[in-house]
Amino acid sequence: MSKPTDHPKVKPAKIGVILANLGTPDATDYWSMRRYLSQFLSDKRVVDYSDWLWQPLLQIIILTRRPFSSGAAYRSIWNTDLDESPLLTTTRLQAEAVAKEIKSIYNEKVIVDFAMRYGNPSTKSVIHKMKEQGVNKIVFFPLYPQYAGPTTATANDEAFRTLMKMNWQPSIRTVAAYFDNPLYIEALANSVKVKYASLKTKPDILVCSYHGVPVRYLMEGDPYHCQCQKTTRLLKEALGWDDTEITTTFQSKFGPEKWLLPATVDEVARLAENGQKNIAIMSPAFSSDCVETLEEINEEIFESFEEAGGTKFTYIECLNDNPDHIKMMIDILKNELSGWA
């Protein structure tokens, strides 16, 4: 039976893949930073205090001052050629590399795009764009190796909120944390080997610095801390090292609560004071270099190490669009797409 002439157009069915990352301000000026920080810090997964307590503090005090300091941090790492943050540049490159490989496997059946939890391109806009392209199944891939409520969960939340308001929802699969995925561990290990091979002297210790969360999250059942520790252990085993050559720390503390320890900024100073003056540092929790790695680690944390007497500080870049990283993503996506494509 043919459709009525006024029937809405239905496009050929496709499958969508969305690589989801944290987000980025649109620019580094005060109002762009304030808009971005307000969205980020108003997320209950990030700061779960009561609105009556938190919002006046956030809107009247924090967002009056913090956009200036955050804007300065972003300006120090900004991709001026494309007028965007490095996170946006790298996530786009990752999506392009994944799309190329996916097309070679599935032809035009699968569409690949990327979205941000905060800022642009928004999760909502990308899901709606895919729907307009005929997508009726989506693999939603949060690019967070270790699961945490303020990262993986809130990314998924935003996708689900979008679906709640759609008349015709696509089916959706969310990709689980991949903190112990053998290809992820292999990619990390290879990045360490390549960097160490370029150095004249092997560092005394490798610091694996993960983004921190309040200790309370661990006590309430969030697996993030345990998954970070396992990633470090598996990396140590892949490199064939012993416990003295690698350590786990946590960075980016915000607010008055007790956060996971040891704090990276303090630990690198302690290492220098104890004679380990040649260290390397990497960020296994970040899939792309961003303000927390390019600015916080390479400036604030480096300065703490140097002021304590450290002499050699080597930063090992995130996996970014490294071929080993793309290989891991493709392997995960092939599994997630099974039965669909």
TIRO-192006 format. One record per residue (C-alpha): residue number from 0; x, y, z. Coordinates in nm, 4 decimals, m for minus. Layout:
BEGIN
k|xx|yy|zz
NUM|X|Y|Z
...
# end
This chain:
BEGIN
k|xx|yy|zz
0|0.0000|0.0000|0.0000
1|0.1431|0.3386|m0.0989
2|0.1758|0.6198|0.1539
3|m0.0645|0.9159|0.1436
4|0.0768|1.2155|m0.0412
5|0.0906|1.4186|0.2810
6|0.2730|1.1478|0.4797
7|0.5940|1.2716|0.6506
8|0.9023|1.1682|0.4564
9|1.0789|0.8611|0.5995
10|1.4464|0.8287|0.5086
11|1.6299|0.4953|0.4641
12|1.7270|0.3555|0.8052
13|2.0822|0.4159|0.9238
14|2.2839|0.3582|1.2401
15|2.4564|0.6406|1.4241
16|2.7704|0.6439|1.6349
17|2.8204|0.9414|1.8679
18|3.1556|0.9984|2.0373
19|3.0733|1.2010|2.3501
20|3.3196|1.4188|2.5385
21|3.2979|1.6611|2.8302
22|3.2664|1.9910|2.6498
23|3.4227|2.3240|2.5751
24|3.3431|2.6941|2.5908
25|3.2742|2.8602|2.2554
26|3.5330|3.1293|2.3291
27|3.7523|3.2559|2.6142
28|3.5747|3.5860|2.6875
29|3.3923|3.6409|3.0165
30|3.0371|3.5687|2.8984
31|3.1312|3.2585|2.6967
32|3.3177|3.1207|2.9961
33|3.0370|3.2108|3.2351
34|2.7773|3.0372|3.0152
35|2.9919|2.7242|2.9918
36|3.0814|2.7137|3.3618
37|2.7221|2.7758|3.4654
38|2.6038|2.4786|3.2605
39|2.8862|2.2588|3.3890
40|2.8652|2.3536|3.7570
41|2.4832|2.3441|3.7620
42|2.4891|1.9745|3.6678
43|2.3726|1.7723|3.9683
44|2.6101|1.4935|3.8681
45|2.9019|1.7349|3.9086
46|2.7907|1.9299|4.2163
47|2.5051|1.7602|4.3980
48|2.4347|2.0220|4.6648
49|2.0795|2.1575|4.7082
50|1.9939|2.4366|4.4649
51|1.8896|2.6724|4.7447
52|2.2421|2.6458|4.8858
53|2.4505|2.6056|4.5717
54|2.2924|2.8290|4.3065
55|2.3224|3.1621|4.4961
56|2.6861|3.0790|4.5737
57|2.7499|2.9763|4.2128
58|2.5690|3.2599|4.0338
59|2.6583|3.5475|4.2673
60|3.0106|3.4635|4.3843
61|3.1808|3.1870|4.1833
62|3.0611|3.2942|3.8373
63|3.1510|3.6546|3.9084
64|3.5204|3.5686|3.9356
65|3.5942|3.2248|3.7952
66|3.5265|3.3060|3.4254
67|3.8275|3.5402|3.4351
68|4.0735|3.2784|3.5670
69|3.9262|2.9977|3.3561
70|3.9312|3.2205|3.0489
71|4.2998|3.2932|3.1063
72|4.3707|2.9202|3.1400
73|4.1899|2.8458|2.8145
74|4.3624|3.1325|2.6317
75|4.7002|2.9841|2.7218
76|4.6164|2.6635|2.5295
77|4.3605|2.7884|2.2732
78|4.3850|2.6636|1.9136
79|4.4107|3.0080|1.7568
80|4.4260|2.8730|1.4011
81|4.0762|2.7254|1.4285
82|3.9600|2.9543|1.7115
83|3.8539|2.6645|1.9310
84|3.9714|2.4622|2.2287
85|4.2167|2.1741|2.1782
86|3.9531|1.9350|2.3128
87|3.7164|2.0294|2.0309
88|3.9918|1.9965|1.7706
89|4.1013|1.6548|1.8956
90|3.7510|1.5132|1.9360
91|3.6727|1.6145|1.5781
92|3.9918|1.4426|1.4578
93|3.8973|1.1292|1.6518
94|3.5499|1.1272|1.4957
95|3.6936|1.1748|1.1469
96|3.9407|0.8892|1.1955
97|3.6713|0.6598|1.3366
98|3.4311|0.7550|1.0556
99|3.6899|0.6644|0.7927
100|3.7452|0.3181|0.9408
101|3.3757|0.2566|1.0041
102|3.2905|0.3488|0.6451
103|3.5464|0.0974|0.5163
104|3.3661|m0.1738|0.7167
105|2.9983|m0.0788|0.6913
106|2.9896|0.1518|0.3858
107|2.7200|0.4203|0.4206
108|2.5103|0.2243|0.6700
109|2.6745|0.3810|0.9768
110|2.7112|0.7557|1.0431
111|2.9748|0.8808|1.2899
112|2.9603|1.2163|1.4692
113|3.0674|1.3693|1.8017
114|2.8936|1.5670|2.0743
115|2.9712|1.7536|2.3952
116|2.7947|1.7266|2.7289
117|2.8465|2.0994|2.7867
118|2.8815|2.3575|2.5101
119|2.8725|2.2801|2.1387
120|2.8020|2.0699|1.9445
121|2.5455|1.9699|2.2037
122|2.4296|1.6130|2.2540
123|2.0728|1.7205|2.1785
124|2.1647|1.8847|1.8478
125|2.3658|1.5852|1.7260
126|2.0946|1.3322|1.8133
127|1.8334|1.5424|1.6327
128|2.0644|1.5842|1.3330
129|2.1106|1.2085|1.3159
130|1.7354|1.1562|1.3357
131|1.6953|1.3867|1.0358
132|1.9497|1.1719|0.8514
133|1.7367|0.8612|0.9014
134|1.9184|0.7172|1.2026
135|1.6987|0.4818|1.4043
136|1.9705|0.3159|1.6128
137|2.2492|0.4940|1.8024
138|2.5660|0.3708|1.9705
139|2.6481|0.6396|2.2270
140|3.0173|0.6268|2.3215
141|3.1245|0.8379|2.6238
142|3.5004|0.8862|2.5865
143|3.5786|0.8245|2.9532
144|3.7916|0.5140|3.0174
145|3.6909|0.4949|3.3850
146|3.3236|0.5251|3.4829
147|3.2197|0.8096|3.7109
148|2.8890|0.9767|3.7842
149|3.0171|1.3251|3.6862
150|3.1483|1.2005|3.3495
151|3.0023|0.8823|3.1970
152|2.6682|0.9008|3.3772
153|2.5970|1.2646|3.3004
154|2.6852|1.2143|2.9339
155|2.4348|0.9290|2.9175
156|2.1794|1.1344|3.1119
157|2.1901|1.4063|2.8491
158|2.1320|1.1568|2.5681
159|1.8389|1.0028|2.7575
160|1.6874|1.3467|2.8293
161|1.6913|1.4176|2.4572
162|1.5195|1.0877|2.3785
163|1.2491|1.1605|2.6395
164|1.1240|1.4500|2.4272
165|1.1311|1.2759|2.0881
166|0.8131|1.1406|1.9307
167|1.0036|0.8648|1.7529
168|1.2992|0.7590|1.9607
169|1.5988|0.5844|1.8062
170|1.7097|0.2702|1.9864
171|2.0248|0.3396|2.1844
172|2.3207|0.1484|2.3225
173|2.5686|0.3112|2.5597
174|2.9298|0.1986|2.5621
175|3.0590|0.0852|2.8995
176|3.3782|0.2095|3.0616
177|3.6892|0.0562|2.9056
178|3.9417|0.1072|3.1882
179|4.0696|m0.2514|3.1584
180|4.0257|m0.3031|2.7838
181|4.3436|m0.4763|2.6600
182|4.3720|m0.2444|2.3572
183|4.3368|0.0616|2.5804
184|4.6093|m0.0641|2.8139
185|4.8263|m0.1499|2.5125
186|4.7783|0.2002|2.3704
187|4.8772|0.3570|2.7036
188|5.1815|0.1313|2.7330
189|5.2925|0.2097|2.3785
190|5.2630|0.5826|2.4424
191|5.4889|0.5443|2.7476
192|5.7430|0.3356|2.5565
193|5.7588|0.5852|2.2695
194|5.8067|0.8818|2.5045
195|6.0660|0.7039|2.7193
196|6.2598|0.6006|2.4091
197|6.2959|0.9690|2.3179
198|6.4501|1.0608|2.6545
199|6.8206|1.0512|2.7373
200|6.7531|0.9398|3.0957
201|6.4668|0.7204|3.2138
202|6.2434|0.9046|3.4623
203|6.2594|0.7959|3.8251
204|5.8837|0.7352|3.8331
205|5.5723|0.7642|3.6158
206|5.2842|0.9559|3.7774
207|4.9404|0.8526|3.6499
208|4.7289|1.1578|3.7302
209|4.3528|1.1064|3.7155
210|4.0842|1.3707|3.7536
211|3.9705|1.3662|4.1153
212|3.6265|1.3354|4.2743
213|3.5118|1.3738|4.6369
214|3.5830|1.0712|4.8589
215|3.2105|1.0682|4.9352
216|3.1420|0.9438|4.5799
217|3.3540|0.6339|4.6472
218|3.1717|0.5719|4.9745
219|2.8383|0.5995|4.7929
220|2.9336|0.3311|4.5414
221|3.0919|0.5135|4.2470
222|3.3539|0.2724|4.1011
223|3.5816|0.5450|3.9621
224|3.8586|0.5226|4.2224
225|3.8850|0.1447|4.1911
226|3.8870|0.1567|3.8116
227|4.1660|0.4160|3.8142
228|4.3750|0.1968|4.0414
229|4.3180|m0.1032|3.8146
230|4.4185|0.0923|3.5045
231|4.7487|0.1850|3.6693
232|4.8086|m0.1737|3.7800
233|4.7398|m0.3129|3.4340
234|4.9646|m0.0499|3.2768
235|5.2422|m0.1417|3.5223
236|5.2059|m0.5089|3.4280
237|5.2013|m0.4320|3.0548
238|5.5270|m0.2379|3.0938
239|5.6847|m0.5095|3.3102
240|5.7567|m0.2635|3.5892
241|5.7467|m0.2903|3.9674
242|5.5536|m0.0744|4.2141
243|5.8373|0.1747|4.2625
244|5.8246|0.2880|3.8990
245|5.4636|0.4038|3.8818
246|5.2068|0.5699|4.1069
247|4.8450|0.6919|4.1020
248|4.7412|1.0472|4.1938
249|4.4355|1.2711|4.1540
250|4.4095|1.6301|4.0348
251|4.1630|1.9197|3.9847
252|4.0195|1.9463|4.3372
253|3.7261|2.1864|4.3604
254|3.5344|2.2898|4.6709
255|3.5750|2.2229|5.0447
256|3.5060|1.8461|5.0562
257|3.7719|1.5815|5.1069
258|3.8795|1.4499|4.7649
259|4.0647|1.1380|4.6563
260|4.4298|1.1329|4.7561
261|4.7159|1.1694|4.6946
262|4.6713|1.5034|4.5196
263|4.8935|1.5292|4.2130
264|5.0045|1.8849|4.2877
265|5.1268|1.7796|4.6345
266|5.2628|1.4392|4.5368
267|5.4963|1.5717|4.2649
268|5.6436|1.8136|4.5208
269|5.6896|1.5302|4.7715
270|5.8643|1.3186|4.5069
271|6.1049|1.6023|4.4270
272|6.1773|1.6656|4.7948
273|6.2514|1.2938|4.8410
274|6.5071|1.2918|4.5606
275|6.2986|1.1785|4.2629
276|6.3790|1.4850|4.0574
277|6.3179|1.3311|3.7138
278|5.9544|1.2301|3.6679
279|5.7117|1.1595|3.3863
280|5.3385|1.2229|3.4131
281|5.0390|1.1111|3.2093
282|4.6594|1.1387|3.2336
283|4.4945|0.8011|3.1639
284|4.1439|0.9305|3.2497
285|4.1412|1.1809|2.9637
286|4.0834|1.0620|2.6067
287|4.1953|1.4006|2.4713
288|4.4339|1.6669|2.5892
289|4.2413|1.9570|2.7390
290|4.2714|2.2394|2.9897
291|4.3290|1.9918|3.2757
292|4.6325|1.8450|3.1001
293|4.7726|2.1217|2.8812
294|4.7296|2.3969|3.1399
295|4.6896|2.2397|3.4843
296|4.9530|1.9669|3.4511
297|5.2005|2.1517|3.2318
298|5.1779|2.4742|3.4317
299|5.0402|2.4482|3.7880
300|5.1571|2.0939|3.8641
301|5.4901|2.1449|3.6863
302|5.5505|2.4595|3.8907
303|5.4827|2.2690|4.2149
304|5.7392|2.0065|4.1135
305|5.9976|2.2652|4.0082
306|5.9587|2.4762|4.3240
307|6.0214|2.1631|4.5340
308|6.3540|2.1046|4.3583
309|6.2500|1.8880|4.0649
310|6.4673|1.9214|3.7557
311|6.3143|1.7083|3.4778
312|5.9403|1.6961|3.4106
313|5.8121|1.4968|3.1121
314|5.4473|1.5070|3.0096
315|5.3158|1.2114|2.8090
316|5.0318|1.3274|2.5869
317|4.6825|1.1777|2.6010
318|4.5986|0.9158|2.3410
319|4.4127|1.1771|2.1337
320|4.3841|1.0581|1.7705
321|4.6793|0.8192|1.8037
322|4.6260|0.5172|1.5712
323|4.6357|0.2792|1.8714
324|4.3527|0.4776|2.0287
325|4.1439|0.4733|1.7107
326|4.2086|0.0990|1.6775
327|4.0661|0.0485|2.0280
328|3.7569|0.2567|1.9503
329|3.6898|0.0623|1.6316
330|3.7234|m0.2696|1.8149
331|3.4737|m0.1549|2.0798
332|3.2335|m0.0211|1.8181
333|3.2424|m0.3404|1.6112
334|3.1278|m0.5283|1.9202
335|2.8557|m0.2714|1.9997
336|2.7322|m0.2683|1.6395
337|2.7019|m0.6460|1.6204
338|2.3465|m0.7493|1.5471
339|2.2700|m0.4038|1.4117
340|2.5132|m0.3602|1.1234
# end
